[in-house]
Amino acid sequence: MKPYNLDGKRFRSLVNSDNGEVGGETIFVYAQSGDIVTATYQGGAIEHGQLLARVRSDGRLDMRYHHLNRADEFMLGRCISTPEVLADGRLRFHEEWQWLSGDKSSGTSVIEEI
């Protein structure tokens, strides 16, 4: 995977497992400095969220995230996001995640650059 820069890019969820809280109304706004990536996200079931990630040598993001949902619950998790470059140059990430709070279940999701 060629290097990418997520600084200033916005993403929206396309697909998520039933046990996930992010949906199509959730917007992610990314920043990147070197191999450190941060983002804020909100919308839908998410009141406010933040994530911190490192770009691994294979281009995947190794991240931890936390958010406050609309039910006023704090949620915490980890995720590995695998990038895909679309035909038009936008990025799509295929994510494998696990809750570190609540039921500690895992799932998959896909987010795409908007």
Beta strands, then each sheet from edge to edge (+ up, - down):
strand 1: 10-16
strand 2: 27-33
strand 3: 36-43
strand 4: 46-55
strand 5: 61-69
strand 6: 74-85
strand 7: 91-99
strand 8: 106-113
sheet 1: 1+ 2- 3+ 4- 5+ 6- 7+ 8- 1+
end
